[in-house]
Each structure stands twice: as structure tokens, then as C-alpha cells.
Amino acid sequence: MLLFLVMITTKQKQNIIRKVRVHDTDTGSPEAQVAILSKRIDELASHLKKNHKDNHSRRGLLQMVADRRTHLSYLKRKNRDRYDSLVKTLGLK
């Protein structure tokens, strides 16, 4: 995958999770996963602006967007209040 292009340091990941966590030891909630994916999507999108012929990265970006959409639809279906607050916090839509 594109891990070498879209590297998020551990410290960055902790800061991202800290903003949206559900409880103190949260790492795998839909909110945390969507927040991390959003950060990776932003970084990869900026990479693709500079390297518009990088089709392998483009495919990875589309996979991440689809994964984020899946997590968001799950959260919307299970708990609408958490979904609304996440979308507001991350500035999605």
C-alpha cells in the first residue's frame, strides 16, 4: 500500500485521536478511524496535486475514501448524534 507516501507519525495519530475519542483508551472506534483516514486522505490529495500521474496513489486514495464512507455510514446508522458531532468536528460535508 502507500504507507511510505502517507506517513502519519505516532504523535500526529495520538493528537488526531485525542480530538475525537469516545473514552480515554480509544483507538478503534469509528470516530478515531474516520479521523485518521481523513488526515491520510488530505495528505495524499496534496501529494496527488504535485504528482498528477501517480495512478497507484490515486487508487489508494479512492480506497481510503470508500473506507471512510463505509465507517461514516455505519456510524450514521448506529448513532446519529455521534455521527453529527464527528462530521462537525472534522468539517466533512
DAKA-V823916 format. One record per residue. RES is the residue in one letter. SS is DSSP state (helix for helix, strand for strand, loop for the rest). OMEGA is omega in whole degrees, 0 to 359 (999 if undefined). Layout:
{{RES;SS;OMEGA} {RES;SS;OMEGA}}
This chain:
{{M;loop;188} {L;loop;185} {L;loop;181} {F;loop;179} {L;loop;186} {V;loop;181} {M;loop;173} {I;loop;181} {T;loop;180} {T;helix;180} {K;helix;177} {Q;helix;180} {K;helix;178} {Q;helix;179} {N;helix;179} {I;helix;181} {I;helix;181} {R;helix;182} {K;helix;189} {V;helix;186} {R;loop;180} {V;loop;177} {H;loop;189} {D;loop;183} {T;loop;184} {D;loop;173} {T;loop;188} {G;loop;179} {S;loop;178} {P;helix;180} {E;helix;181} {A;helix;181} {Q;helix;179} {V;helix;180} {A;helix;179} {I;helix;178} {L;helix;180} {S;helix;178} {K;helix;179} {R;helix;178} {I;helix;179} {D;helix;181} {E;helix;180} {L;helix;177} {A;helix;178} {S;helix;176} {H;helix;183} {L;helix;175} {K;helix;179} {K;helix;185} {N;loop;188} {H;loop;179} {K;loop;182} {D;loop;185} {N;helix;177} {H;helix;177} {S;helix;178} {R;helix;179} {R;helix;177} {G;helix;178} {L;helix;179} {L;helix;177} {Q;helix;179} {M;helix;178} {V;helix;178} {A;helix;179} {D;helix;178} {R;helix;179} {R;helix;178} {T;helix;178} {H;helix;180} {L;helix;180} {S;helix;175} {Y;helix;182} {L;helix;178} {K;helix;180} {R;helix;185} {K;helix;184} {N;loop;186} {R;helix;181} {D;helix;178} {R;helix;178} {Y;helix;181} {D;helix;181} {S;helix;178} {L;helix;180} {V;helix;179} {K;helix;181} {T;helix;183} {L;helix;180} {G;loop;178} {L;loop;179} {K;loop;999}}
